[in-house]
């Protein structure tokens, strides 16, 4: 199976290239985050199964912009579910509200109605369906990201293998870790910049999930592995790569092949 995951950026200005990349990729499963509403309609026309829900609603002065998390599958989707995430806006400190206001030129905004999805995919020849998760964890307090990850893992089914895709926003470089403090975390979350990676990687191991791209850089500005494809131990990994072209996004797409 060939698995792809990509945060395509909700304000992507190269949507035709992005669409061609997705449509022409030889994928079994393709997970997308920050999918613009109009672009979702194009994806729905592809010859594959699709599951989606709102990734988040960005509240601007001009109105609300909706983005979606999407799972595309060349195999039948037999069931799907949603994982709603909490609304943190009123819990964020004053510094975060001021920072978001200052960063409006870079499309920072209040977020609401956030959530993730999972889909059960039936693959011919396998004794059970595969549960695929698509997550876009919050860019705020690191402990909230971990709680969102655990909320998703509570939806795992022990009777079937899992694939967990998405943008986890795990910050692990000193030049960008100040965001952890600006967006609601403590001073230690900014100073101990490698702590979050250590903690979440430990949780991957405890959930018996393999991170084949550990150490890879999927987001040039943060110099971190924000994007993940995690797979159950029942799979063998044959290939894993960060794709060099970003197709108009600030994230690189990632690809993992498994048997």
PyMOL commands that set and color helices and strands:
alter all, ss='L'
color gray80, all
select helices_A, chain A and resi 15-24+37-43+89-91+94-102+104-106+142-153+178-182+187-191+195-206
alter helices_A, ss='H'
color red, helices_A
select strands_A, chain A and resi 2-7+29-36+49-60+63-73+76-84+110-112+115-122+130-136+162-167+209-211+227-232+237-242+254-258
alter strands_A, ss='S'
color yellow, strands_A
deselect
rebuild
show_as cartoon
